[in-house]
Amino acid sequence: MNTVELTQRIEASLDGIRPYLEADGGNVKIHELTSDNTLKLEFVGACGSCPMSSMTFKAGVEEAIKKAVPEILKIEVINLTPISR
């Protein structure tokens, strides 16, 4: 499968969760899809600085992508806010 097709499937999976992110003033965008099927995402808007972004990534974004596009081997968020303890 080529990069264009994978990107389209990733975008379709993200479209399913974007309304929830947008409701809180945020969003997610594809930063890069590498040749080894590593997906790099960027949280934007409120999601870029939200202390809950790690949980949003794991419970929502990552799950949606893995379910829809199992070819993606690794998912990273380039600006993920770490959980404060």
N, C-alpha and C positions, 0 to 999 in steps of 0.2 A: 504494500500500500504506500502511496506516495505522501509527501509532506502536506500537500494541499488537501487531500482527502482526510488525513488525520486531523489537520487543523479545523476543517469543517465539522468533523464529528466532535472535537473538543469544544468548539464554539456552541454547537447545539446542546451539549451537556451543560455548559455554563449558562446558556439561556434559560434553563430550567430553574436555576437558583438565583439568577440575577435580580428578579423582582424583590426577593428578600433582602439582598444586599442594598439595592437601590432605595428600599423603604427606609433604611437607616443612613442614607446619604453616601453610600459607597458603591464599589463595583470591583471587578477583577478583569484583568486583561492578560492576554498571552504576551510574554516578553520574548520567549525564544523556544523553539522546538529543535533540539539537537539531533545530530545524525544517529546517536545511540538511543533515541526515543526518551530522552529526559526532557520534561516539560518545565519551563521556568515561567512562573506567573508573577504578576505584580498586582497588589491590592492598591486601589486608588480611592480618592475621596476619603470619607470617614473610615473606611476599612484600612487605609494605609497607616493610620495612627491609633487604631482601636486596641485597647489592651486584651480584648476577646478575640482578636484576629487569629490567634493560634487555634483556638477551639473552632472557630468558623471554618478555618481551612480543613482541619481533620474531620470534623463531623459533617460538613456540607460539601465544600468544593472538591476535596480529594476523593471522597466517596462517589460523588456524581461522575467525576472523570473516570475513575477506575472501573466503574460499572459500565459506562458507555463506551470506553476506549481502552480495553485491556492491553492493547499493544504498548501503551505508555508504561515504561518500566520504573520511572522515578519522577516525582513531582516536587518542585521546590518553589518557594515564594521568596523573591529576591529582597523584599522589604518587610518580612514578617516581624511583627512586634512580639517579643518574648513575653511569656506570662510572668507577671510580677508575683513574688511570694513574700 
